[in-house]
Amino acid sequence: MTDADSYAFLRSERVALQRLIDGCSPDDVSRLGFEGRLAAVENELAQLDGPRERQAEATIYFKGAPVIGSRGIEAAFAAEAIESFQKLVSKMSAFKSGRRIGERGPIPGASDSRLYVTATAPGSFGFVLREVAAPSQVSFEPTALAAAVDATATLLARAASTDDEFADAVVETDGAVLDQLDDFLGVVGEHGATLRVVTEGIVASLDDGETLAAARERARSRRTEVREQPEHGVLVGLMTDARRFELRTGDGTVIAGRLGDAVDADAAAQLMFRAVAGHLRVVVIARRGRETKRYVLEDVAGEPS
C-alpha cells in the first residue's frame, strides 16, 4: 500500500471511528476502545505526508434490509447501488466540464470519471471509492473528478435538507443529473436501505427512511424553463461569503438569489445602494404541480450617474 493509499484509508477510518464514538453513551465500555484506536489513527496520520493532490474520494455507508451489521451486504444490491452512484458522479462530472449529456447513450467523458472500490468502510458496512490517477496527472490542485464527487455529495446533502436548499441546487445542475439522482435514491429506497455519503468536508446523511423518502420526492423536481432577463434597480443586499444578493427594482419588487460564478463578490459590494444594471438567469422549477423561480445574478455594473 502506498503512502497515498494509507493516508486515504486512515482518513476514512477516522470518520468511521468518530461516528462510533458519537453513538456511544458516556459509560459504554466500548467507547474507550474506539477512542484509543482514534488516537492511534490520528498519530499515524500525523506521521504521513498527505498526497500532493486531493484526488476524488467518497465513503458510502449503507444500513437497512440489505445489510447485516458490519458483517455483510447483499451483493446484488451493492453492485446496483455502486453502479448507479458511479453514473451520478459521471453525469455530474460531464455537466461540470460543459459536456452535453444526452437522454440516451454513453455518458460523455465517463472514462475520465471512474471511481474504484479500494476498501470497505470500517465500523459499518460500506465502501471507500477513490480516484486512481495515472502518474502523469499529478498536480498540486484538487482534480476535476474530486470537484465532481464533492458536488455530488453536496447535491445529496441538499436533497436531504429542505425544499429551498434543494431548489438552489437544482439551479446549479442539469436535468440529466437530477434524473440520475432520482435513479440512485430509487435503488437505495426500493431495497429498503438508507445511506450516508462522506467526502472531504461534506457529509450527506440520508440514514433514515423519512429523510430518504423526502429526498427521493425532491429529486423529481424539474427545471421547466431557463431564460435570461436584464434588470435595473438598486442593490440593497449582499452577503459576500454566502454569495447571495437582493436587488430592488423600479416598481419596488425585491429580487433575491445567488451570485453567478463570474461575479466578483467584493466588486459587487462596492455597488451597494447604487443604481445598477444587472443580468439575471431565471430558472423555473416544477414540483408537486407548483412552480417556483430561482434567480442567479450573472453580471452587474453601476449605472452612469
VMD Tcl script that draws the C-alpha trace (Angstrom):
set ca {
  {0.00 0.00 0.00}
  {1.39 3.41 -0.99}
  {1.53 6.39 1.39}
  {-1.38 7.94 -0.51}
  {-3.43 4.75 -0.07}
  {-2.57 4.59 3.65}
  {-3.44 8.26 4.09}
  {-6.84 7.80 2.40}
  {-7.63 4.64 4.38}
  {-6.75 6.25 7.71}
  {-8.89 9.29 6.95}
  {-11.85 7.00 6.22}
  {-11.22 5.05 9.40}
  {-11.09 8.30 11.38}
  {-14.57 9.27 10.11}
  {-15.96 5.83 10.97}
  {-14.45 5.82 14.46}
  {-15.83 9.27 15.22}
  {-19.28 8.05 14.20}
  {-18.98 5.07 16.56}
  {-17.82 7.30 19.42}
  {-20.69 9.73 18.84}
  {-23.13 6.81 19.04}
  {-21.80 5.55 22.40}
  {-23.16 6.59 25.77}
  {-20.59 8.08 28.21}
  {-20.49 4.87 30.29}
  {-20.22 2.48 27.32}
  {-17.01 0.47 27.84}
  {-16.50 0.04 24.09}
  {-16.13 3.83 23.82}
  {-12.66 3.59 25.39}
  {-11.54 1.15 22.72}
  {-12.82 3.36 19.92}
  {-11.18 6.45 21.44}
  {-7.88 4.59 21.81}
  {-7.93 3.50 18.19}
  {-8.86 7.04 17.09}
  {-5.84 8.43 18.93}
  {-3.64 5.87 17.16}
  {-5.12 6.80 13.79}
  {-4.53 10.50 14.44}
  {-0.92 9.72 15.32}
  {-0.41 7.67 12.13}
  {-1.92 10.44 10.02}
  {0.42 12.98 11.59}
  {3.42 10.86 10.57}
  {2.30 10.53 6.94}
  {2.72 13.16 4.30}
  {-0.66 13.63 2.62}
  {-0.85 13.19 -1.13}
  {0.25 16.23 -3.13}
  {-3.13 16.49 -4.78}
  {-6.58 15.86 -3.44}
  {-7.93 13.04 -5.52}
  {-11.59 12.10 -5.55}
  {-12.75 10.03 -2.61}
  {-16.15 9.15 -1.20}
  {-17.14 6.73 1.55}
  {-20.67 5.34 1.29}
  {-22.24 3.69 4.34}
  {-25.39 1.59 3.96}
  {-27.95 0.50 6.54}
  {-31.26 -1.29 6.32}
  {-32.64 -4.50 4.84}
  {-29.70 -5.47 2.57}
  {-27.13 -5.02 5.37}
  {-26.20 -7.37 8.21}
  {-24.47 -5.01 10.64}
  {-20.79 -4.78 9.78}
  {-20.71 -8.42 8.60}
  {-22.03 -8.17 5.08}
  {-24.23 -6.64 2.41}
  {-26.29 -8.21 -0.36}
  {-24.02 -8.46 -3.39}
  {-26.74 -7.67 -5.95}
  {-27.82 -4.54 -4.06}
  {-24.24 -3.36 -3.53}
  {-23.40 -3.77 -7.23}
  {-26.55 -1.95 -8.37}
  {-26.14 0.90 -5.87}
  {-22.47 1.49 -6.66}
  {-23.16 1.40 -10.40}
  {-25.92 3.98 -10.03}
  {-23.74 6.20 -7.81}
  {-20.92 5.99 -10.37}
  {-23.33 7.13 -13.10}
  {-24.40 10.04 -10.90}
  {-20.77 11.12 -10.44}
  {-20.03 10.67 -14.16}
  {-23.01 12.80 -15.17}
  {-22.08 15.46 -12.64}
  {-18.51 15.41 -13.99}
  {-19.78 15.77 -17.57}
  {-22.03 18.68 -16.56}
  {-19.24 20.45 -14.66}
  {-16.91 20.16 -17.66}
  {-19.52 21.64 -20.00}
  {-20.26 18.44 -21.93}
  {-23.78 17.93 -23.24}
  {-25.46 14.90 -21.66}
  {-27.89 13.12 -23.97}
  {-31.05 11.40 -22.79}
  {-29.62 8.09 -24.01}
  {-26.29 6.64 -24.97}
  {-22.89 6.77 -23.26}
  {-22.08 9.47 -20.75}
  {-19.53 11.93 -22.24}
  {-16.12 11.57 -20.57}
  {-17.24 8.60 -18.46}
  {-13.79 7.02 -18.74}
  {-12.31 10.10 -17.03}
  {-14.64 9.86 -14.05}
  {-14.13 6.28 -12.93}
  {-14.02 5.54 -9.23}
  {-12.57 2.35 -7.76}
  {-13.59 0.42 -4.66}
  {-10.37 0.44 -2.65}
  {-11.62 -0.66 0.78}
  {-14.67 -1.45 2.85}
  {-15.64 1.19 5.39}
  {-14.74 0.17 8.95}
  {-17.40 0.22 11.67}
  {-20.41 -0.15 9.36}
  {-20.92 -1.79 6.02}
  {-19.94 0.45 3.20}
  {-17.30 1.15 0.62}
  {-14.45 3.57 0.06}
  {-14.47 4.78 -3.56}
  {-11.39 6.55 -4.85}
  {-9.94 8.01 -7.99}
  {-6.83 6.17 -9.17}
  {-4.93 8.76 -11.18}
  {-2.13 7.99 -13.60}
  {1.31 9.39 -12.72}
  {1.01 11.99 -15.49}
  {-1.97 13.51 -13.68}
  {-0.08 14.52 -10.55}
  {-0.89 18.11 -9.58}
  {-0.97 20.31 -6.52}
  {-4.66 21.14 -7.13}
  {-7.78 19.04 -6.46}
  {-8.63 17.01 -9.52}
  {-11.69 17.68 -11.67}
  {-13.13 14.36 -10.51}
  {-12.66 15.38 -6.86}
  {-14.72 18.51 -7.58}
  {-17.42 16.39 -9.24}
  {-17.56 13.99 -6.28}
  {-17.84 16.93 -3.86}
  {-20.64 18.41 -6.00}
  {-22.42 15.05 -5.97}
  {-22.19 14.81 -2.17}
  {-23.45 18.41 -1.88}
  {-26.42 17.60 -4.12}
  {-27.26 14.59 -1.92}
  {-26.91 16.71 1.24}
  {-29.26 19.35 -0.17}
  {-31.76 16.69 -1.22}
  {-31.74 15.56 2.42}
  {-32.11 19.13 3.72}
  {-35.01 21.47 2.85}
  {-37.09 22.32 -0.20}
  {-35.39 25.72 -0.50}
  {-31.89 24.24 -0.21}
  {-32.65 21.69 -2.89}
  {-34.26 24.27 -5.19}
  {-30.98 26.21 -5.07}
  {-29.16 23.01 -6.02}
  {-31.48 22.44 -8.99}
  {-30.42 25.82 -10.39}
  {-26.78 24.72 -10.33}
  {-27.16 21.37 -12.05}
  {-28.62 19.66 -15.11}
  {-31.80 17.67 -15.79}
  {-29.81 14.54 -16.63}
  {-28.05 14.74 -13.25}
  {-31.41 15.07 -11.47}
  {-32.75 12.04 -13.36}
  {-29.76 10.00 -12.21}
  {-30.15 11.26 -8.63}
  {-33.74 10.00 -8.75}
  {-32.49 6.64 -10.07}
  {-29.80 6.29 -7.38}
  {-32.13 7.15 -4.50}
  {-34.71 4.81 -6.02}
  {-32.26 1.89 -5.99}
  {-31.47 2.54 -2.33}
  {-35.06 3.10 -1.23}
  {-36.63 0.23 -3.14}
  {-34.25 -2.22 -1.46}
  {-35.22 -0.95 1.99}
  {-31.83 0.65 2.58}
  {-30.60 4.07 3.71}
  {-27.20 5.65 3.22}
  {-24.62 8.19 4.31}
  {-22.00 9.67 1.97}
  {-18.83 11.30 3.30}
  {-16.31 13.24 1.20}
  {-13.73 15.89 2.03}
  {-15.63 18.19 4.40}
  {-19.11 17.13 3.18}
  {-21.49 14.72 4.87}
  {-24.79 13.75 3.24}
  {-26.96 11.86 5.74}
  {-29.94 10.03 4.31}
  {-29.78 7.44 7.04}
  {-33.44 7.15 7.98}
  {-36.44 6.21 5.89}
  {-38.24 9.55 6.27}
  {-35.26 11.61 5.10}
  {-34.61 9.29 2.18}
  {-38.26 9.41 1.08}
  {-38.26 13.23 1.20}
  {-35.02 13.32 -0.81}
  {-36.47 10.98 -3.44}
  {-39.53 13.23 -3.77}
  {-37.35 16.33 -4.15}
  {-35.24 14.59 -6.78}
  {-38.30 14.58 -9.04}
  {-38.14 18.40 -9.27}
  {-37.66 19.57 -12.84}
  {-36.24 22.69 -14.43}
  {-39.03 23.65 -16.82}
  {-37.61 26.90 -18.16}
  {-34.34 28.81 -18.16}
  {-34.31 32.35 -19.50}
  {-32.12 35.43 -19.46}
  {-33.55 38.67 -18.04}
  {-31.94 42.14 -17.95}
  {-32.92 44.11 -14.85}
  {-32.31 47.61 -13.49}
  {-32.59 48.60 -9.87}
  {-30.70 49.18 -6.64}
  {-28.51 46.57 -4.97}
  {-29.91 46.59 -1.43}
  {-28.45 43.39 -0.01}
  {-25.27 41.36 -0.43}
  {-23.71 38.50 1.53}
  {-20.27 38.01 0.04}
  {-19.43 34.76 1.86}
  {-22.76 33.12 1.05}
  {-22.79 34.77 -2.41}
  {-26.39 35.96 -2.06}
  {-27.88 39.23 -3.32}
  {-31.04 41.35 -3.13}
  {-31.97 43.74 -5.92}
  {-34.86 46.25 -5.60}
  {-36.37 47.02 -8.99}
  {-38.02 50.26 -10.08}
  {-41.50 49.09 -9.03}
  {-40.29 48.22 -5.52}
  {-40.07 44.45 -6.05}
  {-37.09 42.84 -4.30}
  {-35.46 40.01 -6.26}
  {-33.24 37.71 -4.17}
  {-30.95 34.95 -5.34}
  {-27.32 33.92 -5.64}
  {-24.34 35.45 -7.40}
  {-23.17 33.71 -10.56}
  {-19.66 32.29 -10.70}
  {-18.45 35.14 -12.93}
  {-19.44 37.88 -10.46}
  {-16.73 39.19 -8.13}
  {-18.48 39.49 -4.77}
  {-16.04 42.12 -3.44}
  {-16.50 44.25 -6.57}
  {-20.28 43.88 -6.28}
  {-20.06 45.09 -2.66}
  {-18.77 48.43 -3.98}
  {-22.12 48.89 -5.77}
  {-24.28 48.56 -2.67}
  {-27.19 51.04 -2.54}
  {-26.36 52.30 -6.01}
  {-28.37 52.10 -9.22}
  {-27.14 49.10 -11.19}
  {-27.81 47.23 -14.40}
  {-27.94 43.50 -13.82}
  {-28.27 40.41 -15.97}
  {-30.29 37.62 -14.38}
  {-30.66 33.95 -15.21}
  {-34.16 32.87 -14.21}
  {-34.82 29.18 -13.57}
  {-38.40 27.93 -13.20}
  {-38.66 24.73 -11.12}
  {-41.71 22.46 -11.18}
  {-42.50 20.24 -8.19}
  {-45.76 18.81 -6.86}
  {-47.65 20.67 -9.58}
  {-46.30 24.03 -8.40}
  {-43.69 26.27 -9.99}
  {-41.10 28.35 -8.18}
  {-38.45 30.69 -9.54}
  {-34.79 30.97 -8.66}
  {-32.56 33.85 -9.73}
  {-28.84 33.96 -10.49}
  {-27.14 37.33 -10.97}
  {-24.76 36.60 -13.82}
  {-23.46 40.16 -14.30}
  {-23.86 43.55 -12.57}
  {-22.49 47.03 -13.25}
  {-23.13 50.52 -11.91}
  {-25.43 52.78 -13.87}
  {-24.00 56.07 -15.14}
  {-24.72 58.82 -12.63}
}
mol new
graphics top color blue
foreach p $ca { graphics top sphere $p radius 0.5 }
foreach p [lrange $ca 0 end-1] q [lrange $ca 1 end] { graphics top cylinder $p $q radius 0.2 }
display resetview
